[in-house]
Amino acid sequence: KANSNSKFSYLNFKLEKLQKIYKQLRREKFDLEKNVAHRNRELQEAHNQLIQSEKLASIGQLAAGVAHEINNPVGFIGSNIHSLEGYIKSYSNIIFVVEKIKQAVDSDDLKKAKETVQELKEVEEKVNLDFIMNDVDSLLQESQRGVERVKKIVLDLKTFSREDSEEKEWSQVEAIIDSVLSVVHNELKYKAEVKKEYSETPQIKCHSQKLGQVFINLLVNAAHAIEEKGVITVKTYQEQNNVCIEVSDTGKGISEENLRKIFDPFFTTKQIGMGTGLGLSISYEIVKRHGGEIIVVSKLNKGTTFKIQLPITN
């Protein structure tokens, strides 16, 4: 019996020890999970900051071109305003003579009225009133188009540069591409003709700013691959349950050796200051996070095509 009690006490002691170890392990598991969750949040924040930094770096590289795109309409708006100032002075001269006619008529001085009417005709001829009346409408319409152009560039740039919300939104990829083309227009126009081959694709749920970042990277890279003058083709279509976007160029192409490393972080064949080497690796990550695929096909001295597949429902 004493031996039996001794065994029971020993088992009880071991059980209590195991319970303590179990509780300790549970606490450590909880702490570990907490630390892992915290580190994951930190990594996610760092990743988001990296994407935003690369986006802002892209905007920095495009800044001169965007400024040029804004300066063009601002320049001719300024010129139009200068012309309108001259026309206003001409109108003022005509109004001054018309007032003299009214005064002559009010005082029943018909002789003076006739003389002033003749003076009015001479002034109208001198300032070329018919031309002014036609040109004013043209100047105002051209200035309005310029203002709308500047508003669109600023809106597209603002939309692209702001941080994405956590929630995805329903968007049309063609609309995202058009906004991006507005921002990068100056970067492309001297290097390539841009051809758009859009199909009627359905909307997808996505982070439109992040996809915009992908399209900017692909379009700017396409322009940099063209040494003189070429063609960049942007094509959209539906393939089974995917919306597909192809960006093709007639540039110098990519060697097989570089093709294997093209999505590696910090890999670049550009000159120092022309890129961070993160554009395509971040683009790859963005597409993957949308549940999609990005494929590249290239031939030296023929050109390159990047194909992005994005699921219609994800």
Secondary structure as GFF3:
##gff-version 3
##sequence-region A 1 314
A	DSSP	alpha_helix	2	106	.	.	.	ID=ss1
A	DSSP	alpha_helix	110	127	.	.	.	ID=ss2
A	DSSP	alpha_helix	129	161	.	.	.	ID=ss3
A	DSSP	beta_strand	169	171	.	.	.	ID=ss4
A	DSSP	alpha_helix	173	189	.	.	.	ID=ss5
A	DSSP	beta_strand	192	197	.	.	.	ID=ss6
A	DSSP	beta_strand	204	206	.	.	.	ID=ss7
A	DSSP	alpha_helix	208	225	.	.	.	ID=ss8
A	DSSP	beta_strand	230	239	.	.	.	ID=ss9
A	DSSP	beta_strand	242	249	.	.	.	ID=ss10
A	DSSP	alpha_helix	256	259	.	.	.	ID=ss11
A	DSSP	alpha_helix	279	289	.	.	.	ID=ss12
A	DSSP	beta_strand	293	299	.	.	.	ID=ss13
A	DSSP	beta_strand	303	311	.	.	.	ID=ss14
###
